[in-house]
Amino acid sequence: MSHRPPPDVATDDCLQSYSYLFSPDILRDKVAFITGGGSGIGFRIAEIFMRHGCQTVIASRNQQKVSDAAKKLIAATGQQCLALSLDVRQPQTVTAAVDEALKTFGKIDILINGAAGNFLCAASNMSFNAYKTVIDIDTIGTFNVSKVMFEKYFEDHGGVIINITATLDYRGQALQVHAGTAKAAVDAMTRHLAVEWGHHNIRVNSLAPGPISGTEGMRRLGGHRVERNILGSPLQRLGNKTEIAHSALYLASPLASYVTGTVLVVDGGNWLTSANNHMMLLGTETSKL
């Protein structure tokens, strides 16, 4: 078996070509609401879903960014894409966006909680506000959007929730106490909501990517250092955004109809072997935040 990744592009642009591994209409007539959908992993998830027949709503704080992204996605896939601005930390903006999405499409089948914030910083250098901001976006934001979606549509119609998390807390990754605790809390939330909302025909899962090329995360989290260390990981390479999108496609699709309350790690085994030497890593960051 080849471990070669599927084609991807480093920028926030659509793929030049695409080879189907799943049925091209596996998400036909579905509607996905994707926070953080204007760039990086969220953008590629939107594209791959649309290539499989899904219509999408992409939402982030920057209206211009999602509007530009939506134009690219529509041109590449021929599917509808609605660009909306929201701040996941402010439930009233989430409510307004979900109302607009339901007015446009009449339904929402899939929620991708992809909005996140991260940076490298030692706990001793981190301000109280910097820590709180990451918790507010990643953890509280995920709850806010999930709760609004439940009340507005999923409670009566069912649905799929996929929370984009991380492997940082598995070993207490150095310089990542803020993001690690935020994402660990989201993985716990995934299990709680799967238990409470399962009888409404709602599946809730987490997807935990490893180091992924062409993302803001890689740029912010010391891409060159990660790439130097990647040869020591089991698959000896970075992942790409298409691979994460394929994993989200599986979790959103009927193929995962009995999968809920779990975390799908898509990291090439990286968390098992990645460097976690605190004193060495401290040399990679100097700023106070």
C-alpha positions as CSV (number, residue, x, y, z in Angstrom):
1,M,0.0,0.0,0.0
2,S,1.2,3.5,-0.8
3,H,1.3,6.1,1.9
4,R,1.5,8.9,-0.7
5,P,-1.0,11.6,0.0
6,P,-3.7,12.7,-2.4
7,P,-3.0,15.9,-4.3
8,D,-3.3,19.2,-2.5
9,V,-2.4,22.8,-2.9
10,A,-0.6,24.8,-0.2
11,T,-2.7,28.0,-0.7
12,D,-6.3,28.6,0.0
13,D,-7.3,27.6,-3.5
14,C,-9.3,24.7,-4.9
15,L,-7.6,21.6,-6.2
16,Q,-6.7,21.6,-9.9
17,S,-8.2,18.1,-10.3
18,Y,-9.8,15.5,-8.1
19,S,-10.0,11.7,-8.2
20,Y,-13.0,10.2,-6.4
21,L,-12.4,7.5,-3.8
22,F,-16.0,7.7,-2.4
23,S,-19.2,7.9,-4.5
24,P,-19.3,11.4,-6.0
25,D,-22.9,11.9,-4.7
26,I,-22.3,10.6,-1.2
27,L,-23.4,14.0,0.2
28,R,-25.9,14.8,-2.5
29,D,-28.5,17.4,-1.4
30,K,-26.9,17.8,2.0
31,V,-26.1,21.2,3.6
32,A,-23.0,21.7,5.7
33,F,-22.3,24.7,8.0
34,I,-18.6,25.2,8.5
35,T,-17.0,27.6,10.9
36,G,-13.5,28.6,10.0
37,G,-14.4,27.6,6.4
38,G,-12.7,30.5,4.7
39,S,-9.1,29.1,4.9
40,G,-7.0,26.1,5.7
41,I,-8.5,22.8,6.7
42,G,-12.0,24.3,6.8
43,F,-11.8,25.6,3.2
44,R,-10.7,22.2,1.9
45,I,-13.4,20.4,3.8
46,A,-15.9,22.7,2.2
47,E,-14.4,22.0,-1.3
48,I,-14.4,18.2,-0.8
49,F,-18.0,18.2,0.6
50,M,-19.1,20.3,-2.4
51,R,-17.4,18.0,-4.8
52,H,-19.5,15.2,-3.3
53,G,-22.8,17.0,-3.9
54,C,-23.1,19.1,-0.7
55,Q,-24.1,22.7,-0.5
56,T,-22.2,24.7,2.2
57,V,-22.2,27.7,4.5
58,I,-18.7,29.0,5.3
59,A,-18.5,31.3,8.3
60,S,-15.8,33.3,10.0
61,R,-15.2,36.7,11.5
62,N,-13.8,38.1,8.3
63,Q,-16.6,38.5,5.8
64,Q,-14.3,39.4,2.9
65,K,-12.2,36.3,3.5
66,V,-15.2,33.9,3.3
67,S,-16.8,35.8,0.4
68,D,-13.6,35.4,-1.6
69,A,-13.4,31.7,-0.6
70,A,-17.0,31.1,-1.6
71,K,-16.4,32.5,-5.1
72,K,-13.5,30.0,-5.6
73,L,-15.5,27.1,-4.2
74,I,-18.6,27.8,-6.4
75,A,-16.4,28.1,-9.5
76,A,-14.6,24.9,-8.8
77,T,-17.5,22.7,-7.8
78,G,-20.7,24.2,-9.3
79,Q,-22.4,23.9,-5.9
80,Q,-23.9,26.6,-3.8
81,C,-21.8,28.3,-1.1
82,L,-23.1,30.9,1.3
83,A,-20.5,33.2,3.0
84,L,-21.5,34.6,6.4
85,S,-19.7,36.4,9.1
86,L,-20.0,35.4,12.8
87,D,-17.9,35.4,16.0
88,V,-18.3,32.0,17.7
89,R,-17.7,33.8,21.0
90,Q,-20.9,35.8,20.5
91,P,-24.0,33.6,20.4
92,Q,-26.2,36.3,18.9
93,T,-24.0,36.4,15.8
94,V,-24.1,32.6,15.6
95,T,-27.9,32.7,15.8
96,A,-28.1,35.3,13.1
97,A,-25.9,33.3,10.8
98,V,-27.8,30.0,11.4
99,D,-31.1,31.8,10.7
100,E,-29.7,33.2,7.4
101,A,-28.4,29.7,6.4
102,L,-31.8,28.2,7.1
103,K,-33.6,30.9,5.2
104,T,-31.3,30.2,2.2
105,F,-31.2,26.4,2.2
106,G,-34.2,25.4,4.3
107,K,-32.1,22.9,6.3
108,I,-28.6,22.1,7.7
109,D,-27.4,18.5,7.9
110,I,-23.8,18.8,9.0
111,L,-21.9,21.1,11.4
112,I,-18.2,21.4,11.3
113,N,-16.8,23.3,14.3
114,G,-13.5,24.5,12.8
115,A,-13.0,28.0,14.2
116,A,-9.8,28.0,16.4
117,G,-6.9,30.2,17.5
118,N,-3.4,29.1,18.4
119,F,0.3,30.2,18.8
120,L,3.4,28.9,20.5
121,C,3.8,30.2,24.0
122,A,5.2,28.9,27.3
123,A,2.7,29.0,30.2
124,S,5.0,31.2,32.1
125,N,5.0,33.8,29.3
126,M,1.3,33.7,28.7
127,S,-1.1,36.5,29.8
128,F,-4.3,35.6,31.5
129,N,-6.2,37.1,28.5
130,A,-4.2,35.1,25.9
131,Y,-5.2,31.9,27.6
132,K,-8.8,32.9,28.0
133,T,-9.1,34.0,24.4
134,V,-8.2,30.5,23.1
135,I,-10.6,28.8,25.5
136,D,-13.3,31.3,24.4
137,I,-12.8,30.6,20.7
138,D,-12.1,26.8,20.7
139,T,-14.1,25.5,23.6
140,I,-16.9,28.0,24.3
141,G,-17.2,28.8,20.6
142,T,-17.7,25.1,19.8
143,F,-20.4,24.8,22.5
144,N,-22.1,28.1,21.3
145,V,-22.4,27.0,17.7
146,S,-23.5,23.4,18.6
147,K,-26.2,24.7,21.0
148,V,-27.6,27.2,18.5
149,M,-27.6,24.5,15.8
150,F,-29.4,22.0,18.2
151,E,-32.1,24.5,19.1
152,K,-32.6,25.9,15.6
153,Y,-32.6,22.7,13.6
154,F,-30.9,19.5,14.8
155,E,-33.2,18.8,17.8
156,D,-36.1,18.1,15.5
157,H,-34.3,16.9,12.4
158,G,-31.1,15.1,13.5
159,G,-27.7,16.0,12.1
160,V,-23.9,15.4,12.3
161,I,-21.5,17.5,14.3
162,I,-17.7,17.2,13.7
163,N,-15.4,19.1,16.1
164,I,-11.9,19.8,14.8
165,T,-9.6,19.2,17.8
166,A,-6.0,18.2,18.3
167,T,-3.6,15.6,19.9
168,L,-1.7,18.3,21.9
169,D,-3.1,17.2,25.3
170,Y,-2.3,13.5,24.9
171,R,1.3,14.0,26.2
172,G,1.0,17.6,27.4
173,Q,2.8,19.1,24.3
174,A,5.2,21.9,25.4
175,L,4.2,25.5,24.6
176,Q,0.6,24.5,24.0
177,V,-1.2,24.5,27.3
178,H,-3.8,26.9,26.0
179,A,-4.8,25.0,22.9
180,G,-4.2,21.6,24.5
181,T,-6.6,22.3,27.3
182,A,-9.1,23.9,25.0
183,K,-9.2,21.0,22.6
184,A,-9.2,18.4,25.4
185,A,-12.3,20.1,26.7
186,V,-13.9,19.9,23.2
187,D,-13.2,16.1,23.0
188,A,-15.0,15.8,26.4
189,M,-17.8,17.9,25.0
190,T,-18.0,15.5,22.0
191,R,-18.6,12.6,24.3
192,H,-21.2,14.4,26.5
193,L,-23.2,15.7,23.5
194,A,-23.1,12.4,21.8
195,V,-24.7,10.8,24.9
196,E,-27.3,13.5,25.4
197,W,-28.2,14.1,21.8
198,G,-28.0,10.7,20.3
199,H,-31.7,10.0,20.7
200,H,-32.4,13.0,18.5
201,N,-30.5,11.2,15.7
202,I,-27.5,13.5,16.2
203,R,-24.0,12.0,15.8
204,V,-21.1,14.0,17.4
205,N,-17.4,13.2,16.8
206,S,-14.0,14.8,17.0
207,L,-11.4,14.9,14.2
208,A,-7.9,15.5,15.5
209,P,-5.4,16.4,12.7
210,G,-1.7,16.2,13.1
211,P,0.8,18.6,11.4
212,I,-0.8,19.6,8.1
213,S,0.9,21.4,5.3
214,G,-0.5,24.6,3.9
215,T,-2.2,25.7,7.0
216,E,-2.0,28.8,9.3
217,G,-1.3,26.4,12.1
218,M,1.9,25.1,10.5
219,R,3.0,28.6,9.8
220,R,2.4,29.8,13.3
221,L,3.6,26.6,15.1
222,G,7.1,26.5,13.8
223,G,6.7,24.8,10.4
224,H,10.5,24.4,9.7
225,R,11.1,22.8,13.1
226,V,8.1,20.4,12.6
227,E,9.3,19.5,9.1
228,R,12.8,18.7,10.4
229,N,11.3,16.3,13.0
230,I,8.7,14.8,10.7
231,L,11.1,12.1,9.4
232,G,11.0,10.5,12.8
233,S,7.3,10.0,12.7
234,P,5.8,6.7,11.6
235,L,4.7,7.8,8.1
236,Q,7.7,10.2,7.8
237,R,5.8,13.1,6.2
238,L,3.3,15.9,6.9
239,G,-0.3,15.4,6.2
240,N,-2.3,17.6,3.9
241,K,-5.6,19.3,3.9
242,T,-7.2,16.9,1.4
243,E,-6.5,14.0,3.8
244,I,-8.2,15.8,6.7
245,A,-11.1,16.7,4.4
246,H,-11.5,13.0,3.4
247,S,-11.6,12.0,7.1
248,A,-14.3,14.6,7.7
249,L,-16.2,13.3,4.6
250,Y,-16.2,9.8,6.1
251,L,-17.5,11.1,9.5
252,A,-20.2,13.2,7.8
253,S,-21.3,10.4,5.4
254,P,-23.6,7.4,5.8
255,L,-20.5,5.3,6.0
256,A,-20.1,6.5,9.6
257,S,-23.8,6.0,10.5
258,Y,-23.0,4.1,13.7
259,V,-20.0,6.2,14.7
260,T,-20.6,8.7,17.5
261,G,-18.8,10.0,20.7
262,T,-15.4,9.2,19.4
263,V,-12.2,10.9,18.3
264,L,-10.6,10.1,14.9
265,V,-6.9,11.0,15.0
266,V,-5.5,11.7,11.5
267,D,-1.9,12.5,12.2
268,G,0.3,9.7,10.6
269,G,1.1,8.5,14.1
270,N,2.9,11.8,14.7
271,W,1.8,12.3,18.3
272,L,3.4,9.0,19.3
273,T,6.8,10.1,18.3
274,S,6.9,13.9,18.1
275,A,9.5,15.9,20.1
276,N,8.2,17.2,23.4
277,N,11.4,18.5,25.0
278,H,10.4,21.5,26.8
279,M,13.8,23.1,27.2
280,M,14.6,22.6,23.6
281,L,11.3,23.9,22.4
282,L,11.6,27.0,24.6
283,G,14.3,28.2,22.2
284,T,11.7,28.4,19.4
285,E,9.7,31.1,21.1
286,T,10.6,34.2,23.0
287,S,7.4,36.4,23.0
288,K,5.1,37.1,25.8
289,L,1.5,37.0,24.9
